[in-house]
Amino acid sequence: MINTGHEPKRTYSHWLQARDEADACLATDPDKAERIYLAGLAQFQDNAPLLGLYALFLYEVRDDYDKAEEYFERAIVANPDHYANLADYARFLENVRKEYDRAEEIYRKLLELDPDGTIGLINYGLFLWYVREDYDAVEALYEKLPELDRYWPDSWYYYIDFVIDVRRDIDKAEELYRELIYFNPEDADAANRFAIFLAQVRGKHDEAELEYRRAVELAPDDAVIVANLAGHLLALGKTDEGLEYLERAFELGPDDVSTLELHFYRYAHGTDEGVRRESLAEVKRLIEAGVRSHGWGLSLNVARAAADGHSEPEFLTSLAKVISGETGTAELDRFGVWPEA
């Protein structure tokens, strides 16, 4: 229920004013954002951008799909060629309604409106990849992305992921990563992603270390990047420095996934038995809460810990598989250390 009775009626000199006010409180107070959208639409009833933004709000925030579709259709009637509204409506039709033919029709229209529009290329490519499984068509779209916007790293990531996951062309992926870094040398996320690729796909651990260090220099307060460097250093046997970065990552307030990884590293490589037990207890708590680091490779850390004399190398191997989502938790029950954690 939206209560507007306790607030003065909003009036706006321009629809952009309503948009900006709604954006400012969208994350913290969605009810207030909705009141602003409705007040703006009361004044600008046929404004296609504002109609589309409210439709997107209903779709992504309220999960009110019927009403979202109503406003998407109103927005498109108001302006049939509004690029952002068409892109959002196509995603809605694809992901919510599963009306794939209608969605594809709109994706094609986006390419007609702007053949080089990166959002249209990316979204239609994802549709062709996961819905149609037309990989040649995906590649024809995605190979254009880096040329269209060399200085926007996201435009590279979709093509790189496609090359790795579908084409299995690791050499091409490395070539693309090196071009990405050449054009975006100050982007910490690009450096971090390249380091992950070098370490976990290529096995080029020394170069990966250099890229992780460069990423940390570029983003010293990024808990995820610092955690990645910590884990890599520990896997390489640089225990003292790795543990220093591990504690630094904890201090930066990591998210649950990075916290899970960090506690695993501490349990695998820590030198204080009491602290290791505490970290295993945290690993168990997070796993039981459903936290996973899907696809994250921990085998090098397991091998290093085993070589350094970890008391539970077989358990560590199974624990790493659970954390990465390769197997379920039932595998851990056969180890006495798990119920005691």
C-alpha positions in Angstrom: 0.0 0.0 0.0 1.4 3.4 -1.0 0.5 6.1 1.4 0.8 9.6 0.0 -1.5 11.3 2.5 1.3 12.6 4.7 3.4 14.2 2.1 2.8 17.4 0.0 1.9 16.9 -3.6 5.1 16.8 -5.7 5.3 18.9 -8.8 8.2 18.9 -11.3 9.4 21.4 -13.8 10.8 18.6 -15.9 10.5 14.8 -16.0 14.2 14.5 -15.4 13.7 16.0 -11.9 11.4 13.1 -11.0 13.8 10.6 -12.4 16.8 12.0 -10.5 14.8 12.1 -7.2 13.6 8.5 -7.6 17.2 7.3 -8.5 18.5 9.0 -5.3 16.3 6.9 -3.0 15.8 3.8 -5.1 18.2 1.6 -3.1 17.3 2.8 0.4 13.6 3.6 0.2 11.8 1.9 -2.7 8.4 3.0 -1.4 9.5 6.7 -1.7 10.9 6.0 -5.1 7.6 4.6 -6.2 5.7 7.7 -4.9 8.1 9.9 -6.9 7.6 7.8 -10.1 3.8 8.1 -9.7 3.9 11.8 -9.0 6.1 12.3 -12.1 3.8 10.2 -14.2 0.8 12.2 -13.0 2.3 15.2 -14.6 4.0 13.6 -17.6 1.6 10.8 -18.4 3.0 10.0 -21.9 6.7 10.4 -21.1 8.3 7.3 -22.6 11.5 7.4 -20.5 9.6 7.8 -17.2 7.1 5.1 -18.1 9.9 2.8 -19.0 11.8 3.5 -15.7 8.7 2.8 -13.7 8.1 -0.4 -15.7 11.7 -1.5 -14.9 11.1 -0.6 -11.2 8.0 -2.8 -11.1 9.9 -5.6 -12.9 13.2 -5.6 -10.9 12.2 -4.2 -7.5 8.5 -5.0 -7.0 8.3 -8.3 -9.0 4.9 -7.1 -10.1 5.1 -8.6 -13.6 1.6 -7.9 -14.9 1.8 -4.2 -14.0 5.3 -4.0 -15.3 4.2 -5.3 -18.7 1.3 -2.8 -18.7 3.8 0.1 -18.2 6.3 -1.3 -20.7 3.6 -1.4 -23.3 2.5 2.1 -22.5 6.1 3.3 -22.8 6.5 1.7 -26.2 3.2 3.2 -27.4 4.5 6.6 -26.3 7.8 6.0 -28.2 8.1 2.9 -30.3 11.8 3.5 -30.9 13.0 4.3 -27.4 16.2 2.1 -27.2 16.4 1.6 -23.5 12.8 0.7 -23.1 12.9 -1.8 -25.9 16.0 -3.4 -24.4 14.4 -3.7 -21.0 11.1 -5.0 -22.4 13.0 -7.7 -24.5 14.7 -8.9 -21.3 11.4 -9.0 -19.5 9.8 -11.0 -22.3 12.7 -13.4 -22.4 13.3 -13.9 -18.7 9.8 -13.6 -17.2 7.3 -14.4 -19.9 9.5 -16.8 -21.8 8.0 -15.3 -25.0 11.1 -15.9 -27.0 9.8 -15.0 -30.5 8.5 -11.6 -29.3 11.7 -11.0 -27.4 13.8 -11.8 -30.5 11.7 -9.5 -32.6 12.6 -6.6 -30.2 16.2 -7.6 -30.1 16.4 -7.4 -33.9 14.7 -4.0 -33.8 17.4 -2.8 -31.4 20.0 -3.7 -34.0 18.1 -1.9 -36.7 17.9 1.2 -34.5 21.6 1.1 -33.7 23.7 -1.7 -35.3 26.6 -0.8 -33.1 24.8 -0.3 -29.8 26.7 -2.4 -27.3 23.7 -3.1 -25.0 21.7 -4.5 -27.9 24.6 -6.6 -29.1 25.3 -7.9 -25.6 21.7 -8.7 -24.8 20.8 -10.3 -28.1 24.1 -12.2 -28.0 23.1 -13.7 -24.6 19.7 -14.6 -26.0 21.2 -16.3 -28.9 23.7 -18.1 -26.7 21.5 -19.4 -24.0 18.0 -19.6 -25.6 18.7 -20.3 -29.3 22.1 -21.9 -28.9 23.2 -20.3 -32.2 26.8 -19.9 -31.4 28.0 -18.7 -34.8 25.5 -15.8 -34.6 26.7 -15.0 -31.1 30.3 -14.8 -32.2 29.3 -12.6 -35.1 27.9 -10.1 -32.6 30.4 -10.4 -29.9 33.6 -10.1 -32.0 32.4 -6.6 -32.8 32.3 -5.5 -29.2 36.0 -4.8 -28.4 36.3 -2.7 -31.6 33.2 -0.7 -30.7 34.3 0.3 -27.2 37.9 -0.7 -26.4 37.9 1.4 -23.2 34.8 -0.3 -21.6 36.1 -3.6 -20.2 32.7 -5.1 -20.0 32.5 -5.1 -23.8 35.5 -7.5 -23.8 34.3 -9.8 -21.0 31.3 -11.2 -22.9 33.4 -12.1 -25.9 36.2 -13.6 -23.8 33.7 -15.7 -21.8 32.2 -17.0 -25.0 35.6 -17.8 -26.4 36.5 -19.8 -23.3 33.1 -21.4 -22.5 31.9 -22.3 -26.0 34.8 -22.2 -28.4 37.3 -23.6 -25.8 39.9 -21.4 -27.5 42.2 -20.5 -24.6 44.9 -19.0 -26.9 42.3 -16.6 -28.3 41.1 -15.8 -24.9 44.6 -14.9 -23.7 45.1 -12.8 -26.8 41.9 -10.9 -26.0 42.8 -10.4 -22.4 46.2 -8.9 -23.3 44.5 -6.5 -25.7 42.1 -5.6 -23.0 44.9 -4.8 -20.6 46.7 -2.8 -23.2 43.8 -0.5 -23.7 42.7 -0.5 -20.0 45.9 -0.6 -18.0 44.4 1.3 -15.1 41.4 -0.9 -14.6 41.7 -3.0 -11.5 38.9 -5.4 -12.3 40.5 -6.2 -15.7 43.8 -6.9 -14.0 42.1 -9.1 -11.5 40.2 -11.0 -14.1 43.3 -11.5 -16.2 45.2 -12.7 -13.1 42.5 -15.3 -12.4 42.7 -16.5 -16.0 46.4 -16.8 -15.9 46.4 -18.7 -12.6 43.3 -20.9 -13.0 43.2 -21.5 -16.7 46.7 -21.0 -18.0 48.7 -22.1 -15.0 51.0 -19.1 -15.4 51.4 -18.5 -11.7 54.3 -16.0 -11.7 52.6 -13.7 -14.2 49.3 -14.1 -12.4 51.0 -12.9 -9.2 52.3 -9.8 -11.0 48.7 -9.1 -12.3 47.2 -9.6 -8.8 49.7 -7.2 -7.3 49.0 -4.7 -10.0 45.3 -5.0 -9.3 45.8 -4.4 -5.6 47.9 -1.3 -6.4 45.1 0.0 -8.5 42.4 -0.9 -5.9 44.0 -1.3 -2.5 40.7 -1.2 -0.7 38.9 -3.8 -2.8 38.4 -6.8 -0.4 37.8 -9.3 -3.2 41.0 -8.4 -5.1 43.1 -8.3 -1.9 41.6 -11.7 -1.0 42.5 -13.1 -4.4 46.1 -12.0 -4.0 46.3 -13.5 -0.5 45.0 -16.9 -1.8 47.4 -16.9 -4.7 50.4 -16.1 -2.5 49.5 -18.8 -0.1 49.2 -21.3 -2.9 52.7 -20.3 -4.1 54.1 -21.0 -0.6 54.6 -17.3 0.3 52.9 -18.0 3.6 53.9 -15.0 5.7 53.0 -12.4 3.0 49.9 -14.3 2.0 48.6 -14.3 5.6 49.3 -10.6 5.9 47.2 -9.9 2.8 44.6 -12.3 4.2 44.2 -10.2 7.4 44.1 -7.1 5.3 41.3 -8.5 3.3 39.3 -9.3 6.4 39.8 -5.7 7.6 38.3 -4.4 4.4 34.9 -6.1 5.1 34.6 -8.7 2.4 31.3 -10.2 1.2 30.2 -13.6 2.2 31.8 -15.4 -0.7 35.2 -13.8 -0.1 34.8 -14.4 3.6 34.3 -18.1 2.9 37.4 -18.2 0.7 39.5 -16.3 3.3 38.5 -18.6 6.1 39.3 -21.6 3.9 42.8 -20.1 3.3 43.3 -19.5 6.9 42.3 -23.1 7.8 44.5 -24.5 5.1 47.6 -22.3 5.6 47.3 -20.8 9.0 50.0 -21.3 11.6 47.9 -20.9 14.7 45.9 -24.1 15.5 43.3 -22.2 17.5 42.7 -19.7 14.8 42.5 -22.5 12.2 39.8 -24.2 14.2 37.8 -20.9 14.4 38.1 -20.4 10.7 36.8 -24.0 10.0 33.8 -23.2 12.2 33.2 -20.1 10.1 33.5 -22.1 6.9 30.9 -24.6 8.2 28.6 -21.8 9.2 28.8 -20.1 5.8 28.4 -23.4 3.9 25.3 -24.3 6.0 23.9 -20.8 5.1 24.2 -21.7 1.5 27.3 -19.6 0.6 29.4 -21.0 -2.2 32.2 -19.7 -4.4 31.1 -21.5 -7.6 33.8 -22.5 -9.9 36.6 -21.1 -7.8 39.7 -23.2 -8.1 41.3 -24.1 -4.7 43.3 -27.2 -5.8 46.6 -25.3 -5.7 45.9 -24.2 -2.1 45.0 -27.8 -1.2 48.2 -29.1 -2.7 50.4 -26.5 -1.0 48.7 -27.2 2.4 49.2 -30.9 2.0 52.9 -30.4 1.0 53.3 -28.2 4.1 52.0 -31.0 6.3 48.3 -30.1 6.9 46.8 -32.7 9.2 43.6 -33.3 7.1 44.6 -33.2 3.4 41.8 -35.5 2.2 39.2 -33.5 4.1 40.7 -30.3 2.7 40.3 -31.7 -0.8 36.6 -32.5 -0.2 36.0 -29.2 1.5 37.4 -27.3 -1.5 35.0 -29.2 -3.8 32.0 -28.2 -1.6 33.1 -24.6 -1.5 33.4 -24.5 -5.3 30.0 -26.1 -5.8 31.4 -29.3 -7.3 29.8 -31.6 -4.7 27.3 -31.5 -1.8 28.0 -31.4 1.9 27.2 -35.0 2.5 30.8 -35.9 1.4 32.1 -34.0 4.5 30.2 -36.0 7.0 32.6 -39.0 6.8 35.4 -36.8 8.3 35.4 -36.5 12.0 36.7 -33.0 11.9 33.5 -31.7 10.2 30.9 -32.6 12.9 33.3 -31.2 15.5 33.8 -27.9 13.7 
